[in-house]
Amino acid sequence: MVTRRVDLRSDTVTKPTEAMRAAMATAEVDDDVLGVDPTAFRLESEVAEIMGKEAGLFVLSGTMGNLVSVLVHCDTRGSEVILGDNSHIHIYENGGIATIGGVHPRPVKNNEDGTMDIDSIEAAIRDPRGELLYPTTRLICLENSHANSGGRCLSVEYTDRVGELAKKHGLKLHVDGARIFNASVALGVPVNRLVQAADSVSVCLSKGLGAPVGSVIVGSKSFIAKARILRKTLGGGTRQVGLICAAAFVALKENVEKLEGDHRKAKILAEGLNQIKGLKVDVAAVETNIINVDIVDSKFTAEQLHKHLEEHGVLVMSKGQFRSVFSIVNHPFRFARKWTKLEFVARTK
């Protein structure tokens, strides 16, 4: 009988800390649809300042944040956005930019490290002389860290180059920063510098940082004014949202400095898994808190391994390979260095 469970499915499965619950219980609130919830305003202002942008807006999810951001930049139906073919916006957000916003996605191949070749991005930009034939390119989207690439980080130099390309062609740059703090910590680059070239950023607080709900999008004051209207249109105009913003504020203040520990534990686990016959991990590619594990033994599948692990109290995600993701709130572990078979042991402190 399993008495202890290790949940490595995602960094979204965290539980609110006691500090978060206390902050929610005592949060000062008002009506945010009227723009007067003080706790929401405090969180939005703090995230905007950290990101080096003029203003911020709380949204209920990263998907909503990305959708609102794309629709603000692509405010004419039939506009086009250039984005990675393996990006979260393109794969996992229900095609919302097209179905809701009438925005055409122009996918460019993602490299293994989550980047897109600069020349390929430029080649994807539509010739404005073809306006009777083509959608109008208005936006480029990047994702940092890049989830489907195993949490790989886009360097500040790369992001700057894409920003320069966007300006050259009169385009905007949006960064899906679902795990932007993980990227900042891993690269050793201040987060505001990392997104300096971006016109907007979606910052998730409910993944690596462990807040129960929410993201903040940041940009110029005019961008956020338009985003506020779109948020309401999409049903994201909540009332006393300061209750959940209070928990997110605690996550922002207390948990960024703990991300380095997540990355270190992920690297240790990756090294151990790579020693197990039948499994393969590109240890050098484990830059943040995500580990992708390939099954190289034909005797069992990822689904079989997933079931076996679950029977022993270890939860992972499997889609042809299996993935483990660390988060500071749910996994305060130290690892026993015993890797002779599939018995990597996570013990609570």
Secondary structure, 3 states (H helix, E strand, C coil): CCCCCEECCCCCCCCCCHHHHHHHHCCCCCCCCCCCCHHHHHHHHHHHHHHCCCEEEEECCHHHHHHHHHHHHCCCCCEEEEEECCCHHHHHCCCHHHHCCCCEEEEECCCCCCCCCHHHHHHHCCCHHHCCCCCEEEEEEEECCEHHHCCECCCHHHHHHHHHHHHHCCCEEEEEECCHHHHHHHHCCCHHHHCCCCCEEEEECCCCCCCCCCEEEEECHHHHHHHHHHHHHCCCCCCCCHHHHHHHHHHHHHCHHHHHHHHHHHHHHHHHHCCCCCEECCHHHCCCCEEEEEECCCCCCHHHHHHHHHHCCEECEECCCEEEECCCCCCCEEEECCCCCCCCEEEEC
